[in-house]
Amino acid sequence: MAKDLLRKHWSIEAAVTRLSGENLNFLVGENPSENRVLKITIDPEADVSLEEKVLARLLSAGIPVPRGHSLGR
């Protein structure tokens, strides 16, 4: 599923590894300096914008966090 989404929406072919978390989280890539996280939200009540704001705040405080693009709902 994750590989299909990456290929369809971003034309990305990469290794995908399932990560833990509330959502479906996947590590995309094999090179630590270029890895990304694909997050698939399956809970219709999930507040993705809040999660993104928390990650932005952590990043601004100097804490490394995954960065990427959101497709929204």
N, C-alpha and C positions, 0 to 999 in steps of 0.2 A: 504494500500500500504506500509506504513512505517513498520508496524509490519511484513508483509510478507518478506520485504527485510532484516530486522534484523534476522528473523528466517532462511532464506535461506543462507545468506552470513556469519553470525556470530553465528548461533545457539543460539540467544538471545530471550528469552521470557520476555517482560517487558512492563510496562505501557508506552504509547506514548501520548504526548500532543503537538499539533501544536503550534509553536512559530511564531512571526512576522519576516519579513525580505524579501529580494529580492528573495531568493531561497525558497525551501520547507524545513523549519527548524523544527525539532521535538526534544523536551525534552524526553530523554529515561531514565526511572527509576522513583523510588519514594523516594529514599534515597539521600538527598542533597550531601552527601560525595561521592556518587558513580554515580551520574547522568552523562549522556553524552548527546551530541547533535549530531543528525543525520542530515546532510545537504545534500539535493538532489538538484543538480544544473540542472536547466531546460533551461538555456540560453546557447547556444553553444558558445557564445562570452565571457562568464564569465571567468575571470582570477582567477581560484581557487588557483593557486600557489601564486599569489599576496596576496589573502586573508589569506592564511596560513602564509606567511611571516609577514604580519601585526600582526596577532595573536601572532606569536612567539616574535615579537619585544615588544608588549604590555606585554607579560608574563615576558620577561627578565627585563622589567622596574618595575616588581612587581605588575602589574595589573592582577587580576584574569580573566582568559579566559577559555572557554571550550577547552578541549584537546581530541584528539582521533586519529583515523587512517584514511587515505585517500585511497580510491580505485582508484583514478584517473578517467580518462574519459573512 
